[in-house]
Amino acid sequence: MAKYINKGSSGKGEMSLGKVDRWFLREVKACSASSSQANSFRFKALKNDKLGNGRNINIWRVPWVGDEKGRFIESDEREELKVVGDLIDHEKMEWRYDLIERNFNERDKKCIYAIPLSLRGGCDDYMWAYSKDGKYTVKTAYMIGKGGDLDDFHGAWVNLWSMDLSPKTHHFMWRICTRSLHARAALKHRHVVDNDACLWCPGLEEMMEHAIFSCPRIRHLWKDCGCEQMWENCSGDDILGMVEKWATLDGKMVQRGYILAWNLWFERNKFVFENVVTPVEIVVQRVYKQAEEYNTYSKLNYSGSMKSQPPSAKKWVAPSPGIIKINSDASLCDDGWVGLSAVARDDKGRVLFSVVKRMKAWWPPDVAEAKAILLAVCWVKKKGLSNTIVESDAQMLISRLSMGALFFADLDAILGDIISLCSDFNFTIFSYVKRDGNLVMSNAG
């Protein structure tokens, strides 16, 4: 996979990120002075999710690598090398190390060797650059919209979105925190209404805080719901400051307070638009009932039934007769080199084959472990074996391979290669083993 995107018509290279790093933050801050420039930067938030033949990616003018220094190749341009495909051995789907060593500086070589190549090749494609799995999420877009400045990120948002609440309550509290509720004072400020007086106490202005917290008609409801601490200790704070302080209070009480706030605004709107008044005692009962019902619903739908999993083996266990067990592992002991190893044994513990491979790469551990599993599966196919158990101490990889969970990141191209090869076997089981049960491979790697 490569971090790549075409240059826009403006001539500026479009940015591409595998993660939000310091380089990215500097670029966002640099363009924050101009809203149009910032919006253009945020729009250019794609990268190439799969480096296939590489013939459409210009080596020198497209940001297809990445580190804290930037996204472009820094070495002097070579006329004989035009596209990334020139740097790939397409038969083996490996980098042409001789060309790379001769024509690129140390920084560029490290960036190139950090990109794992998929055996399946294929065409280049696009992905969302600001998430690990390559999928677009509102969360990552929100962080980009905030300018990527984590120092200016208010702690109230973390507290709010981590609360166990229904989506409508979360959205309502977001509107409170962004001051986007249409209280009468706000409507008068926008020349929508002429009167900004509270509906229950005409002598007072209906600000958002007044309608939710301090109106004499509803203040005692906070005490009746056991939530008086939420406004007693925060009376002088702004909304975000209040929400941040609520994190120190009892979680169930804060949950009821959020639900109560939603109900108070709901009842206010019923009175405004339908002239319907609900007795305050009914509102209190409704708050407790809604909190109880949501907690029951959440427990049933999100907790799930915790099925007991059999303990992972601490030593190698022979497979059933007729089944081959393959163990794999990776080693990252030497900078710039990765060791891959695999061994296959039958039900008697006899070694059917073993393979060790050392190659230049700057992969993260999960990619290296995936490459080791891929090496094992390739040799299984080469040897004509078909009933296999693939065992590794990389628990996350085994879990994703078992579920077939593939996304668009660099790692997922390798997982896709593994699943594609295993589809040719009679059956394949992916099994997790603790490191003690994978010692042969750990030593070999």
Secondary structure as UniProt FT lines:
FT   TURN            9..10
FT   HELIX           22..30
FT   TURN            31..33
FT   HELIX           35..43
FT   STRAND          46..48
FT   TURN            55..56
FT   TURN            59..61
FT   TURN            68..69
FT   TURN            79..80
FT   HELIX           84..87
FT   STRAND          88..89
FT   TURN            90..93
FT   STRAND          94..95
FT   HELIX           97..103
FT   HELIX           106..113
FT   TURN            119..120
FT   STRAND          126..128
FT   TURN            129..130
FT   TURN            132..133
FT   HELIX           138..145
FT   TURN            146..148
FT   HELIX           150..152
FT   HELIX           155..162
FT   HELIX           167..177
FT   TURN            178..179
FT   HELIX           184..189
FT   TURN            190..191
FT   TURN            202..203
FT   HELIX           208..209
FT   HELIX           210..214
FT   HELIX           216..224
FT   TURN            225..226
FT   HELIX           229..232
FT   TURN            233..236
FT   HELIX           239..246
FT   TURN            247..248
FT   HELIX           251..274
FT   HELIX           280..298
FT   HELIX           299..303
FT   TURN            321..322
FT   STRAND          324..331
FT   TURN            335..336
FT   STRAND          337..345
FT   TURN            347..348
FT   STRAND          351..360
FT   HELIX           365..382
FT   TURN            383..384
FT   STRAND          387..392
FT   HELIX           395..403
FT   HELIX           410..422
FT   TURN            423..424
FT   STRAND          427..432
FT   HELIX           435..438
FT   HELIX           439..444
//
